Amino acid sequence: MPVNLDTYLGVHAQALKLRSQRTEVLASNLANVDTPGYRARDIDFKNVLAAQSGEGSPGQVQMAATKPGHIGGATVNGTATPELKYRTPLAPSLDGNTVDAQLEQAQFAENSVRYQATLSFLNSKFRSLMTAITGQ
């Protein structure tokens, strides 16, 4: 009986990729903490993951594009980054920079922990699949 690996792994593979992209965005925010006029960005993880897994928000209209990257156009390291949004600053600086270093560090740490948790889920899935294949 063939196993569909995407179905078996569930949403965890998509979540891992999205967490990786979010790590890059948060690292970029931290790297530009002293850059005048830089606006902090982030990914709305819950909504993007729901859209990627086909669940989408009820009542939300999805736009259709003929080619990937037409809508949005934001990239991180040459790959399209879904739904990058600007973070609303709690206390904007006079130079226009909206990065709050403490908030970004906290978000980065939380994302790192969740990334590790997703890796653990995937590791468990692969381990149980290997057990089923080898029969041990």
N, C-alpha and C positions, 0 to 999 in steps of 0.2 A: 504494500500500500504506500504510494508516494506521499511525502510530507511537503506541504507548502511552507517553506521556511519563513516567508513574510507573515503568514497567518500564525505560525507557531511563536514567533518572536513578539508578535503584537505591536503595540505602539512604542515599545522600548527602543527599537532601532531608529525610528524617527525622532524620538525624544533625545537620544544621544547626539544625533547630528545637530539638532536645534540647540541643545545645551552647549555644544562646541562653538556654534556660531555666536551664541550669547556671550560666551567667555571672551571671544575676540572683540565684541562690541564694548563690553565692560572694560577690558584691558585698554582699548583705544581711549575710552573716557578717562581712565586713570593716567594714561600717558599725556593727555592734553589738559591736565588739571590747571596748568599755569598759562595756557595759550589764550590770549585775548580774543574774545568773540566766539570761542568754541562752545557749541551747544551739545550738552550731554544727550546721548541716544540710548535706547533700550529696545528689546524685543518683548512684545506681549506674549509670553510663552504659552499661556493657557489658550488664548484665541488662535494663535498660529498652529499649535498642535491639533486643536479641534478641527481647524480648516484642512490641515494636511491629512488627517485621518478620515475626512469626509463627514464629520459630524456637524461642523459649522453652527453658528448661532442661529436660533430660530428667528425668522423674519428678516434676516440679513441677506441682502442681495449680493451675489458674487459676480464680479466682472470677468468677462472672458477676454483672453489675449490670444493673438495668433502665434506669438513666439514668447518663450520665457524671457523675462526681463523687460518686456514692454511696459508693464505697469509697475511703478515703484522705481525700478532701476538702481536701487541701492546695492552696493556690493561690498563684501569683505574678502580680501585676498582673491579677487577675481570671481568669486561665486556669489550668486544672488542671495541676498539676505532678506528674509520675509519680514514685512511689516515693521521696519525700523521706525520708531516713534521718538519724538523729542521728549525728554524728561522735563517736567515742570519743576523749576528750582524753588527751594524753600526760602532761600535768601540769595538772590542773584548778586553778582559782584558788579562793581562799577565799570569794569572793562568788558562786560557782556558775556563773560564765561559763566555757564550754568552748571559746571561740574562741582558737586559736593564730594570731596575726597572721602570723608567718612562714610557717607551713604554708598558711594561706589565700592568701597572696600567691603562693606557689609554685604552688598548685592553679589560681589565677586565671590566672597567666601560661601554664601548660601548656594550660589550656582555651582561652585566646586563640590560641595557636599552632595548636592542633588545629582551631579554628573557621576560621582563615585557610586551613589546608590543605583543609578541606572546601569552602570557597568556591572555592579553586583547582581542585579536582576538578570542581565544578559548572560553573565557567567553561569548563573544557576540554570538558566534555560539550556545552555550548551552542555553543561555537565550532565543534566538529566537526559538530553538527547544522546550523548555519548554512551551513557549507561544503557539506554534502550538499544543502541546499535550493537554494542559489544556484549550485551546480555549479562553484565556483572552486577 
